[in-house]
Amino acid sequence: MAKLSEGKDYISIAFCTAMFYGSEEVELMQSFFPVCKENNIRVVVFSTYSDFLTKGSYDRAEQAVYNLLDPSDYDAVVIVSETYKYSDMPDRIARKCLDAGVPVISLVRPIEGCINIRYDYAIAFEQIVRHIVEEHNYKDIVYFSGMKGNPFAEERLEIFRKVLEENNIPVKDEDILYGDFWEKPTALAMDKLFESGRALPQAFVCANDYMAMEVCKKLSEHGYRVPEDVTVTGFDGVYIERFHYPRLTTARQDLDTTSDVLQDVIHRLADGRECKDEYIIPFKYTKSMSCGCVKPEVVTAQDSNGSVQFFKASKHERDLVSYYGVLFGMTAKQGFGDSLKNVFERTISSLYDTQCKSFGLFLNSDFIDTKYEMNKNVSRILSRRTRCIYTDKSVAAIRYQLGEGGVPGRLMSRDEIGENVSGALENGDCVMVTPVCVMEDAVGFEVASFEPLSFEYTMYYSLLMTFRQIIETHKNRSDLEVLHSQDQLTGLYNRRGFYSYINSLMENAEPGEELAFISLDLNWLKQINDTYGHASGDFALATVGEAMKKVTKDNEVCSRFGGDEFAIAFVSKNASERAEKIIQNLRNELDRRNEESDRSFKVSTSIGWAAGKAVNEREMESLIREADARMYEYKRVFKERNTWLA
């Protein structure tokens, strides 16, 4: 397949990240993607919803989105490797692309064989520690580390020890606390510190901002002020720190330099120019209020910008709360709606708030049909097939264009979907591909085009989760309907399920198709039960059910009416030929099972069938009576000439 950039005046890249809506992830995309547009680079984002910090039931289904990534479509692939926490997904994506001959750029965490762009955390962190020790002349310092064994945590701890030892300050074990890079462990450690009766240190040096902000919170709860009573420093420059008071002395990623380096490397790769194996970008160290170097009464340009950002964030929070209310109402009202089509039609209006320019929801063709009916055999399909696989054709459940809308409900091939992606790229938009997961399996995907600075990432994520919940609710309802319409012994439809399905078959029959009905009756069930017990009778019934499933197709409905009565129904243009073939295959299958069985009895059935036009229940019942009559006549003759013993 040709690259998306072939014959175009731009370069195409795939951008792989976990948890696209995270504040740091959004900040990176909003910095890098505009630079891409300015430099004729077009971006297709592939993202999951989880960062895989903890093992979740949807992990495998979400990661299936990378099955949609065809490396040959792109000139290069960028993997934001650090966003995938405890997962080998970045390595697997990289190997897939490298094996296809497509260059890979890994951001933050080095991957063998890739061009690696990483940050030099060490220099900036050492600057912060030296600032506290050598400029503020503090000697009583408590250090908050990340989790033991983590390479970033261990590197920063060693730097802290080195700087203190160079300044002849002893490092006591009790002054090394572990906050594991998160708020809750930090809060627990601070509680223990206060309970111990230890005097307040001069400074807390923290290995990241989340721990530093939690330390400030705990100090405030105990009546201490930062920096008047104690100094606190952070690291990493997380987005939420901008709204913290006091602002932290910290260090953050230089996103401008990162974006410039990324686009330069991409152009070098596209032009065949030489690239280094590794690019190192320093962190930016910033003195601020929490160490007392910036006074709060001095309003700097950064502080002023922070106020503007805080106002925007407050408004955005209100917008999100309002949007969540809309989505909650959508879930409550539509989760048990009669038709998924109605759900999709009503949810189109909610796409406007996300500020996406176009949107497509594509579901596997074996999960839902073009009339928005969920496949009645979907549970069997999901359990039978290889998990987390996308079908070659998908149903376009929602197609949305800003200012327009529509729910065409038609099959689309991967190539056709790809043409839409290419069209969005030509318009200069970014494209994002995310997975649709139901019951821990991948059943589809979403494709959205957007402008990175105006796109509402969090709202979009919330809408996608609402889609998942509504579809899963309908799937659960479908499963309940199957449960009530299924024979528990054989797994076939019961009488209720059979008539529901056969009515659907007749309604959807095409011109020239006939309805065929095959009536079956298990021979000698009473004799088997009386002689060998009901467990043997159940075995015989289950054997017939298994044989019926083996010789029929997914669109041919099999049923156990009750007792020893079974039925098969289907619509076809060659109904009589197909019925005779099913009957012969069924007899052959039962003969094979009897030969392989060590039971003292044979499993056999009496069979009759009928086929013809059936457009209403009266005609259908006439066919059923005709098939039953033939079956009973066969059964009478069969019992006169055969025995039930093996």
N, C-alpha and C positions, 0 to 999 in steps of 0.2 A: 504493500500500500504506500502511496506517495505521502511525503511529509506534509503537514498542514501549511508549511511555509513555501512549498514548491511553487515556483512561478510568482511568488508574492514579494513585496519589498520589505518584509519583516522576518524576524526569527521567531520560531515557536518553541516554548519551553513548557514542561510539566513541573508544577510546584507542589511538592508533597509535604503536608503538615498534618499533625494530629490536632484535634480540638480547635478548629479555625476561629471560633468565637472568643477564645481566651484573650485577655487584654494585651498580653505581650505579643501574641500571635497577630492580633489585629494591628498593633502598632508597627510590627515589622512589615506586614502587607501594605499598610497605608504609606509607609516610607519607600518601599521597594517598587511597588507596582506603578506609581506615577513615573518613576525614573525609567522603568521598562517602556512605558508608552512613549516617553520623550525620545528614547533611543531605539525605536522600531523593534521592540520585543513584545510578543504577545504571550499571555499567560493562561494556562489551564490548571486550575487548582484541583488536586485530589485530596480529600480530607475525611477523617473519621470524626466522631463526636467525642470519643474518649481519648485520654492520653495514656491509658493502660497502666496508671500508677498502681491500681489494684486489679486483680483478675476479675473480670466480669463475664456474665453469661452471653453478652452480645459481642465480645471481642472478636471472635472468629468471623462472625457475620459482617461486622463493620470493616474488618481488614480485607474482605472480599472485594471492596471497591477498587483495590489495586489490580484486580483481575481485568478491570476495564482499561487500565493503562497499557496502551500499546506503544512501547518505546520508539518504534519505527516512525511514529507520527511526529516526533519532536527532534529538534536539533540538539537539545540538552535537557537534563532533568536535574532539578534542585530539590534536595531533601533537607528539611529542617529537622535534623536527626534528634536534637535534644528534646523536641516536643513529644516524642514517643518514649515514655518513661521506661517501664520494665517490659520491653518488647524488642524482638529482633527484626521487626518490620522494616526499619531503615536498611538493614543489611540485605534483606530479601529483595526489596525494591531495587537496591543498587546492583545486586548480582543479576537480576532479570535484565536491567538496562545495559549493564556492561557486557553481558553475554550477547546482546543484540547489537553491540558496537556503538552504543549511544553514550556519550560522556556524561558523567554524574558529578555534581557539585554537592558536597555535604557541608552543611552549615552547623557549626559548634562542635559536634562529636565526630572525630575522624573515622572514616571507613576506608578500609584497604582498597586500593585501586581507583579511588575517587580523587578529585581535586578538593582538598579540604580547606575550608575557611573557618578559622577558630579565633576565639578571643583570648588575649593575654590577661587573664584575671589576676595573675600573681603580682605584676607591677603595681596595678591600681590598689590592690588590697594591702600591699606593703606600704604604699604611700599613706593610706588611712591609718594603719597601726603606728607608723613613724610620726604622723601628725599628732596623734594622741600622746605618745610617749615623749617625743623629742621637742615638739612645739608647745604642747600644753603641760609637759613635765609631770604627767600622772604616773604614779608607781603602783597604786592599788587599783587593779583592773580585773574585772570578771569577763571571761570570754564565753560567748555562746556559739557552739559549733553545730554543724550539720550532723547527720547520722554517721556513726562509726563505720569505717570501711568505704564510704563514698569518696571517690577520688577528689572531687572539688572540696569537700569538707576537710579531708586529710591534708590537702595542699595548703589551705588557708590556716589550718591549725599549726602546721609546721612554720609558716611565715610568722605567725603570732609569736610562737616560741622563740624563733631566731631573733626577731627584733628586740624582744624583752631581754634575752640573754646577752645580746650585744650591748645593751644599756645596763647590764648588771642588775636586772630585776628578776628575782627568783619567780619561777612559774610553779605555783602550787596546784596539786591535783584538784583540790576543792574549789579552785577558782576557774576550772574548766567545766562548763555546764553544756548539756546537749539539748537543743531545741529541735533537732532533726529537720531544720529548714521550715517548720510549720508553727502556727500559732499555739495550738493546744499543748504540745509537749513543752513549748516555751513557758506557757502559763503555769503548768505544773511545776516546772523547775523553779520559776520565780516564787511560787507559793512555798516550796521547800526552803528556798533561800531565806525568806522572811521568817519562817517558822524556826529556822536554825539559830536565830538571834545574831547572825553575822552583821557587823557594822556595814552601812551602805558604802560600796566602793566609790572611787572617784569617777570611774567610767565603766560602761558596758560596751564592749566591742563585739558586734554580732556579724556572723558569716553571711547573713542576707537581710533584706529589708523587712520581710514578714516577721522575723524574730525580733528585730529592732522595734518595730511598731508595737508588738505585743509587750515588750519590756517597758516601753513608754506608758502603755495603758496600765500595766500592773503598778508602776511607780506612782502614777496619778491616783489610782485607787487607794494607795497607802499614804497619800498626802505629799508626795515628793514632786518637785518641778524639774523639768528638763529644759534648758541646761543649768538652771540656777543651782540646783542641789546635786545633780549628777549629769554627766555627759553620756550620750548614747550615739553610736554610729551603726550604720547598716552597710549593705552591699547589694548589688544587682540592679538597682534603679527600677523597681517594678512600677507599673503605671499608677497604681493606687496611692503610691507614696506622694504623688503630686498634691493630693488632697489631705495629707496628714499635717497635723500641727503638734509640735514644730516640724518644719521640713528637716529631713535627715541629711547629715553628712554621709555621703554614699558614693558609689561609682556605678555607672550604667553603660550599656552598650552604645557604641557610636553608630547609630543606625544610618546616618548620612554616609559615613565612610563604608559601612557594610553594603549599602545599596550601590554605591559607586564601584566598589570592588566586584560585586556580583555581576553587574551589567558589563563591566570591562572583560571579565573572564568569559562570559557568555559570547561576547563579540569575538574574542580571540579564538574561541573554539569554533565558531561559525566560519571565521575567515581562515582557519588552519594555521593560525599563529601560535607561537610557543606560549605555554602556561606553566607557572610554577606548580609543583605538587602541593604546596601549602602556602596559604596566606594567613598572616597573623595580624589581627586588628586589636589595638589596645583599648582597654576600658577607659572611660572618662571619669576622672576623680573630681568630686565637687564638694567643697566646704560649704556648710549651711548652718541652720539655726541650732540643731541638736547638740553641737559642740560649742556653741557660743560665738562662732566666727562670723555669723551673719545675724545682725540684730533684727528682731521682728518689726521694730518701728521703721526700719529702712525699707521702703517699698522699691524693690528692684524690678527690672523689666520681667525677670523670671517670676517674681511674686505676682506681678500684675497679670501676666499670662496665666498663672496658676488660678487667679480669681476668676478669670474668664472661663477657664477650663472647668472650674468647680461649678459655675453657673450652668454651663452646658451639661455637665454630668448630672446635676440636680434635675434639670428639665428632662434629660434623657431617662433618668430613673422614674420620673412621673409618667413619661410616655410608656415606659416598659410596664409599669404597674397597670396602666390602662389597657395595654395590649394583652397582657397576661389574662386580664379579666375577660376580654373578648375571646381569647383562645379557650379559656376554661368553659365559657358558655358554649362555644362551638363543640367542645368535646362532650359536654353534658347533653346537648340537644341532638347531636349528630352521631354520637357513638353507637346508638341503637336505632339509627334511621333505617328506613326500609331499603334504601338503595344507596350504594356507594356513589352512583352517578350524581344523585342529589347532593351528597356531601361535597364532592369535588366542585360542582357548580357553585355552591355557596361559599366555598373557601377561597375562590379566586379573588374576591374583593379584599381579603386579608393580605394578599401578596403586595398590594400597593404600599402598605406601611413599611415593608422591608426595603423598599427602594430598589428592588431588582428590576432590571430592564426586560428580561424575559425569563421564563421558567418552564420546565418540563418535568412532569412526574411520569416515569416509565416503569411499569410493572411487568414481571415475567408473564409470558403468554400462557404458561401452564398454571399461573396463580389466579389470573383474572381474565375474562374474555372481553371482547369489544363492546358487549352490552353491560359491562361493569358487574357481571355476576361472578362471584368467587367460585372457583372450581370446586365442585362438591367432593371431589376426590383429593383435595389439596393436602390433607393430612397424610394420606397414603403416598402422595407424590413426594412431599418433603421428607418423609421417613425413608423412602425407597431410593431416592436419587443421591448422588454425591452432594454433600452439604455445601451451601454457599456458592452456587454456580448460577450464572446468569444465562438465560435462554438466548438463542440467536435473534429472536424477534421479541419485541416488547410492545405492550399496549400503552399508547400515549394517553394516560388517564387524565392529565391536565396539560394543556398548552396555553401559556399566558404570554402576552406581549403588552408592555406598558401602554395603557390607554385602550387596550382591547381585551380579548379573553375568549375562551372557548374550550369545549371538552369534546374533541372529535372522536375519541374512543376507537382508534384504528391501529392496526399493527404497523410497527415501524422496525426496519432492520437497523443493525448497528451502523451500517454505512449511511443510511438516511439520517440517523441521529447525528453522526459525525459531520454531515453536510451543514446541519444547523449550527454546530459548534464552530465550524469554519466561518460561517456567515457572521457570527457574533464577533469573532476575532478580527475579521476584516473591518468591522465597525469601530474597532479600537477598544472593545470591551474586554474585561477579564471574564473567565468562565470558571464555575466551580462545580465539581462532581462529588456527590455525597451518596452514601448507601441508604436504601430502605430495608429495614430489618423487621421481621415478624417471627415470633417464636424462635429466636436464636438462629434464624436462617436469613440469607439475603434473598429478597424477592423482587428487588428493583433498585432504581437509583433516581436521584434528582439532578437536573442540570440547570444552572442559573447563570445568566450573564449580568454583570454589575460594574459600576464605577466605584473603585476602591475607597474614595474619600467620602462618598455619600451613602454607601451601602450600610444597612443596619444589621450587622453581623449577629448580634444577640437576638434580635427579633426574628431573624431568619432561622436561627437555630431553634428558637421556641416554636416557630411554625412547623418546622420539620418534625420536632418531637410530638407535636399535636397530630400531624399526619400519622405518625407511627402508632400513637395511642388509639386513634380512631380505627385504623385498619386492623390493628390487633383486636380491638373490641369486636369488630365485624367477624374477624377470624374466630374468636372465641365463641361468638354466637353461632357461627357456622358449625363449629365442632360440637356444640350442644345439640344442634339440630341433627347432626349425624349420629350422636349418641342416642337420641330418642328415635332415630329411624334405622338403627343398626341392630342386627342380631348378634348378641354377644358371643355366642359359641362359634359361629362361622366367620364373623366379620362381614357378612353380606348384608344388604339392606333387608329390613323387615317389611311387612306388608305396607305399613305407613310410608316408609321411605321409598319403596318401589313405586307406589302410585304417584308420589310427588315427582319422582325422577321421570317416569314414563310420560306424564303430562307435559313436562318440560321438553322431552324428546319430540313429542307430536307438535308442540307449539313452534319449535325451531326447525322442523323438517323442511327440506328444500323441495321444490317441484320435482316430481318423478320419484321421490323416495317413498318406500312403503314401510309400514310397521311390521316387525316380525315378533312373534311371541312363542317361546319354547317352554313347555310345561314338563317338569321333571318330578318324579316320585321315587324316593329311596325304597328299594325292594327289601322285604324281610326284616324291617326294623323291629317289629314286635318279637320275632323269633330270636334276634340278636340280643335284645334287652332281656328276655326271659331266660335265655341260656347262659349268656356271658356277663350280664349285668349292664346297668345303664352307662357305665364308663365306656364299655365297648360300643354301645349305641351312639354315644357322643362322638367316639372316634370315627364311626362310619359317617355320621352327619358332617363332621369337620372335613373328612376326606373328600366328600362330594363338593363341599364349598371350596376347598383348595383347588380341586380339579377344574371347577367352573371358572375360578379366577385366572387359572393358568391359560385356558383356551379362549378367553375373551379379551377384548380391547377395553381401553379406558372409557370409551363412549358407549359400551354395551353394558347394561345394568343387570346385575345378578342379585337374586333375592332368595331368602328362605322365608316362605310365607308362614311357616309354623309346622311343628311336627315333622313329617317326612316330606313335605311339599316344598319344591323349589321352582324358580322361574328365571328365564333370561329374556330380555327384550332389547330391541335396537331398531333404528331406522336406517335404511340403505336402499340404494337403487337396484341392487341385486339381492334383495332380502332372502328369497328362497334359496339361492345358491349358498349364501353366507350361513343360513340356518342349518342346512345339511352339512356344511363343513364343520360348524361348531359341534353338532351332534356326533359326527364321526370322530373328531378330535377328542371329545369328551369320553367316548367309549374306549378309545385307544389309551387315553390317560388313565382311566380306571383299571383297564386290563394290566397296564404296566405296574400300577401300584399294587394290585392284587398279587402279581407274580413276585414282587419284591417283599411282600408282607409275610410275617410269620404267624398271622392270625389264622384261626380255624374256619373263618367265614369269608365270603366274597362280598365286596361292596359293589352294588350295581344299581342302575336306575332304569325306570320305564320312562320313555320320552315321547311326547307328541308336539307338533308344531303347526303354526298357521301364519300366513303372511298376507297382507293386503292393505288397501287404503284405509286409513283411520284418522279422521279429522275431529272426532268427538268421542266422548266416553262410551256412547252407545255402540259405535262401531268397534271400539277397542274391546269392550266386554264381549262382543260377538266373536272376535278373534280368540280371546282367552277361552271361551266356551268350546270353540272348535278345537283348539289345541288340547284342552283338557279331555275332550271326548276321545281324541286319538291316543292320548297317553293312557287313559283307562282301558281302552281296547288292547293296547300293546301290553299293559300290565296283566290283563286276564290271560292272554296267550302265553306270556313269559312265565307266569307262575305254573301253568299247566305243563310246560316243557322243561323247566329248569329247577335246580335246587339251590339253596342259599349257602350250602357248605362248600368249603374250598376243596 
